[in-house]
Amino acid sequence: MSIQSVVARRQSADRDSAFARDVIDGLTARPKRLSPKYFYDETGSRLFEEITALPEYYPTRCELAILGAHAPDMARLLPPKTALIEFGSGSSKKARLMLDAAPSIAAYVPVDISSTWLTAEAARLRRDYPRLAVLPVAADFTRPFQLPPSLAALGLAGFFPGSTIGNFEAHQACAFLQHAARILGQDAILIVGIDLVKDPQDAHRRL
């Protein structure tokens, strides 16, 4: 099928389907692109967790070490009765460090594109934190979504710890931060993990 045919069929695509729009936009762009967020169905999410455990993949180990050391300091910034909203929660390993360090967290809202993975992880969290309200939201965290109404009386803290923001182009990172501000509202807190620029030789030694 030619590019022209794809463009012509765009009008008949399901306009409510973000996936259809992203695929058509990406494959008709120069250069072609497709967002990696669509890798993260149940199988993709499981494979990514396996990748993060490989000796060659150091970012997750570094992020967990930083959170392990500094989560108590971050916890002191949270007001009493806080809801922690994690954008792109995955396995929630990093959020667990915050939950352990911050008794002020009354609710945890994992937001993830993979509904099957999200449901299973929420069940594990409810088992391990029986006093915590676990309120999963199956959504693309880069697009508008609704927070559970039961959070209305709680302070809100966004959580985006995995240096994912470094995978965005500059305009995408700005758009995400604006989007998070709209979701969280005024006076909320946002904790963001950023992988700093490093010497290529240093990165090679880590690998």
C-alpha positions as a printed NumPy array, in Angstrom:
array([[  0.   ,   0.   ,   0.   ],
       [  1.357,   3.429,  -0.924],
       [  1.818,   6.303,   1.495],
       [ -0.826,   8.183,  -0.493],
       [ -3.307,   5.373,   0.108],
       [ -2.58 ,   5.416,   3.82 ],
       [ -3.154,   9.169,   3.948],
       [ -6.383,   8.803,   1.975],
       [ -7.663,   6.204,   4.447],
       [ -6.895,   8.436,   7.433],
       [-10.318,  10.06 ,   7.205],
       [-12.018,   6.683,   7.56 ],
       [ -9.895,   5.584,  10.526],
       [-11.54 ,   5.385,  13.913],
       [-11.111,   8.947,  15.185],
       [-11.568,   7.775,  18.753],
       [ -8.609,   5.425,  18.487],
       [ -5.402,   7.046,  19.715],
       [ -3.505,   3.997,  18.505],
       [ -4.841,   4.366,  14.948],
       [ -3.963,   8.059,  14.905],
       [ -0.458,   7.439,  16.264],
       [  0.247,   4.665,  13.752],
       [ -0.962,   6.692,  10.774],
       [  0.849,   9.841,  11.911],
       [  4.035,   7.922,  12.652],
       [  4.185,   5.907,   9.436],
       [  3.46 ,   8.956,   7.257],
       [  6.1  ,  11.076,   9.029],
       [  9.674,  11.644,   7.89 ],
       [ 11.478,   9.845,   9.416],
       [  8.908,   7.197,  10.284],
       [  8.297,   6.606,  13.988],
       [  6.084,   4.678,  16.378],
       [  5.885,   5.351,  20.081],
       [  7.494,   2.635,  22.241],
       [  4.592,   2.932,  24.684],
       [  2.758,   0.418,  22.49 ],
       [  5.312,  -2.244,  23.383],
       [  3.846,  -2.407,  26.876],
       [  1.061,  -4.921,  26.721],
       [  1.239,  -7.74 ,  29.285],
       [  4.038,  -9.542,  27.42 ],
       [  5.981,  -6.36 ,  26.726],
       [  5.747,  -5.258,  30.342],
       [  7.018,  -8.639,  31.546],
       [  9.898,  -8.592,  29.065],
       [ 10.901,  -5.091,  30.145],
       [ 11.021,  -6.187,  33.791],
       [ 13.319,  -9.029,  32.752],
       [ 15.528,  -6.578,  30.849],
       [ 15.889,  -4.337,  33.901],
       [ 17.298,  -7.288,  35.848],
       [ 20.12 ,  -7.899,  33.351],
       [ 23.662,  -6.996,  34.491],
       [ 24.036,  -4.744,  31.429],
       [ 21.017,  -2.603,  32.334],
       [ 22.251,  -0.313,  35.084],
       [ 19.629,   2.529,  35.169],
       [ 17.046,   0.66 ,  37.235],
       [ 19.635,  -0.414,  39.817],
       [ 20.847,   3.182,  40.107],
       [ 17.295,   4.517,  40.424],
       [ 16.403,   1.997,  43.114],
       [ 19.605,   2.815,  45.011],
       [ 18.867,   6.556,  44.886],
       [ 15.314,   6.034,  46.077],
       [ 16.43 ,   3.633,  48.774],
       [ 18.804,   6.264,  50.115],
       [ 16.602,   9.343,  49.71 ],
       [ 12.962,   8.225,  49.875],
       [ 12.746,   9.286,  53.558],
       [ 13.871,  12.805,  52.557],
       [ 11.28 ,  12.897,  49.78 ],
       [  8.627,  11.593,  52.156],
       [  9.119,  14.616,  54.399],
       [  7.933,  16.833,  51.549],
       [  4.556,  15.102,  51.398],
       [  1.595,  16.526,  53.32 ],
       [ -0.493,  14.288,  55.582],
       [ -2.973,  12.072,  53.74 ],
       [ -1.35 ,  12.158,  50.317],
       [ -2.329,  10.273,  47.181],
       [  0.731,   9.15 ,  45.205],
       [ -0.024,   9.1  ,  41.465],
       [  2.6  ,   7.233,  39.443],
       [  2.752,   7.992,  35.724],
       [  3.722,   4.758,  33.941],
       [  3.867,   2.556,  37.018],
       [  5.049,  -0.755,  35.517],
       [  5.946,  -3.109,  38.351],
       [  5.676,  -0.352,  41.024],
       [  9.068,  -1.382,  42.459],
       [ 10.13 ,   2.229,  42.912],
       [  6.776,   3.258,  44.349],
       [  7.11 ,   0.582,  47.01 ],
       [ 10.206,   2.357,  48.343],
       [  8.157,   5.545,  48.687],
       [  5.252,   3.681,  50.278],
       [  7.596,   2.137,  52.84 ],
       [  9.195,   5.498,  53.627],
       [  6.052,   7.654,  53.744],
       [  3.27 ,   6.653,  56.143],
       [  1.492,   9.838,  55.052],
       [  0.574,   8.164,  51.736],
       [ -3.069,   7.151,  52.082],
       [ -3.699,   6.135,  48.473],
       [ -1.611,   4.939,  45.557],
       [ -2.782,   5.434,  41.97 ],
       [ -0.688,   3.453,  39.469],
       [ -1.339,   4.652,  35.912],
       [ -0.258,   2.3  ,  33.14 ],
       [ -1.193,   1.551,  29.548],
       [ -1.268,  -2.245,  30.107],
       [ -4.544,  -2.975,  31.892],
       [ -3.784,  -6.681,  32.411],
       [ -0.387,  -6.016,  33.976],
       [ -1.869,  -3.162,  36.025],
       [ -4.639,  -5.318,  37.479],
       [ -2.191,  -8.018,  38.562],
       [  0.203,  -5.514,  40.121],
       [ -2.649,  -3.77 ,  41.975],
       [ -3.675,  -7.116,  43.479],
       [ -0.113,  -7.679,  44.736],
       [ -0.002,  -4.201,  46.244],
       [ -3.32 ,  -4.674,  48.05 ],
       [ -1.966,  -7.912,  49.505],
       [  1.293,  -6.302,  50.658],
       [ -0.219,  -2.978,  51.836],
       [ -3.652,  -3.886,  53.231],
       [ -4.206,  -0.426,  54.781],
       [ -3.436,   1.425,  51.557],
       [ -6.114,   2.394,  49.041],
       [ -4.797,   1.093,  45.708],
       [ -6.724,   2.683,  42.843],
       [ -5.3  ,   1.656,  39.439],
       [ -6.064,   3.686,  36.319],
       [ -5.575,   1.992,  32.939],
       [ -4.556,   4.845,  30.655],
       [ -1.844,   6.306,  28.469],
       [ -0.222,   8.609,  31.02 ],
       [  0.797,  11.1  ,  28.302],
       [ -2.873,  11.771,  27.48 ],
       [ -5.708,  13.191,  29.599],
       [ -7.23 ,  10.782,  32.116],
       [ -9.49 ,  11.061,  35.137],
       [ -8.262,  10.534,  38.675],
       [-10.545,   8.534,  41.   ],
       [-13.134,  10.84 ,  42.648],
       [-12.249,   9.44 ,  46.075],
       [ -8.985,  11.419,  45.99 ],
       [-10.815,  14.734,  46.339],
       [ -9.994,  15.114,  50.042],
       [ -6.32 ,  14.132,  49.69 ],
       [ -3.204,  16.037,  48.751],
       [ -1.718,  14.914,  45.454],
       [  1.866,  13.963,  44.635],
       [  2.893,  12.895,  41.145],
       [  5.624,  10.273,  40.829],
       [  7.66 ,   9.84 ,  37.632],
       [ 10.921,   8.34 ,  38.865],
       [ 12.302,   6.173,  36.092],
       [ 14.218,   8.784,  34.03 ],
       [ 11.664,   8.179,  31.251],
       [ 11.43 ,  11.911,  30.708],
       [ 14.894,  11.685,  29.152],
       [ 13.401,   9.601,  26.32 ],
       [ 11.223,  12.536,  25.272],
       [ 12.146,  15.257,  22.829],
       [ 12.367,  18.642,  24.562],
       [  8.899,  19.707,  23.392],
       [  7.455,  16.37 ,  24.512],
       [  8.995,  16.729,  27.969],
       [  7.508,  20.213,  28.307],
       [  4.124,  18.921,  27.141],
       [  4.242,  16.077,  29.664],
       [  5.052,  18.433,  32.56 ],
       [  2.178,  20.705,  31.555],
       [ -0.09 ,  17.68 ,  31.263],
       [  0.96 ,  16.418,  34.719],
       [  0.247,  19.857,  36.171],
       [ -3.269,  19.771,  34.758],
       [ -3.884,  16.265,  36.108],
       [ -2.5  ,  16.989,  39.577],
       [ -3.799,  20.531,  40.014],
       [ -2.612,  23.465,  42.028],
       [ -0.34 ,  22.953,  45.058],
       [  0.506,  19.367,  44.089],
       [  4.018,  17.897,  44.263],
       [  5.781,  16.173,  41.371],
       [  8.792,  13.896,  41.897],
       [ 10.683,  13.329,  38.641],
       [ 13.705,  11.105,  37.998],
       [ 16.207,  12.407,  35.449],
       [ 19.164,  10.522,  34.006],
       [ 21.875,  13.176,  33.731],
       [ 24.2  ,  13.535,  30.755],
       [ 27.27 ,  11.396,  31.291],
       [ 30.558,  10.675,  29.58 ],
       [ 30.122,   7.904,  26.943],
       [ 33.204,   6.137,  28.28 ],
       [ 31.705,   6.084,  31.761],
       [ 28.492,   4.588,  30.388],
       [ 30.551,   1.987,  28.516],
       [ 32.391,   1.022,  31.712],
       [ 29.093,   0.598,  33.51 ],
       [ 27.952,  -1.814,  30.802]])
